[in-house]
Amino acid sequence: MKQNRLADVLGLRLTRQALRVLKERGIFAHSPISLEHQHLAKRYVVRGLESGGAVGDLGRYVTFTLEDGQPIEWLHPVEAIGVNGLHAVVVAPVLVRIEILRKGRTYELLITHHRSGITSDGNAISSTPAISTSCSPCLTN
């Protein structure tokens, strides 16, 4: 059970080879979320990094929305030279992470719901998988 909870926080499980290929192609996507304390607001929030990109037939992207699917109002854009990396830092009491990996016409999708606060088993972030699927081929010409 703890291993599944860890996967909910970390995102898609990728092999070392997949991570190496993404790195070689210059695609950086950071899917783990973390708990941060906002001292002035005196509250905890979930923090995520919107990141990713694509090169040729390979792509990976991590983005976030509010619980109701609306865009996050307080995105903190990151000024970067490259397009295949970090795009923004997002914080909110509740986040929905959408992560997708594409290899050719094969896709892996993971959507998870994250809420700050102590859970019954003592974790600081409540993480719940919403959708986890793999599709090949997803698109037809």
C-alpha positions, 0 to 999 in steps of 0.5 A: 500500500505504501508503495502505491501511495509513493507512486501517486506522489512521484507520478508515472513509473519510468524505467532507467532506460526511459529516463536516460532516453528523455535526458539524452533528447533534452526533455526534462519533466519533473512529476513529483509534488511536495508539501510547502508551508506558506508562512504569511498565509499560515497554511500548507500547500501542494507544490508542483513543477509544470514541465516537459516537452517533445522531440520528434516521436518522444514527449513527456509533459506534466501540468496541473489544474485546480480541483474543478479543472480550472487553470491555476491563477497564480502560476509562477512562470520560469524564464528559460532559454529551452522549451523542453524543461521547466515552465512554471511553479504552481502552488495551491491547497489542492492540485490535480496533476496530469502527466503524459508520456508519448512514444510514437503513437503510444501514450501513457496517462496518469491523472492524480488528485493531491490535497494538503493536510494530515491523512489518517495514516499520518501522511502530509499529502493526500494523493489519490489516482484518478486515471491511469491508462496506456493506449497504443495506438491512440491516434489513427490517420 
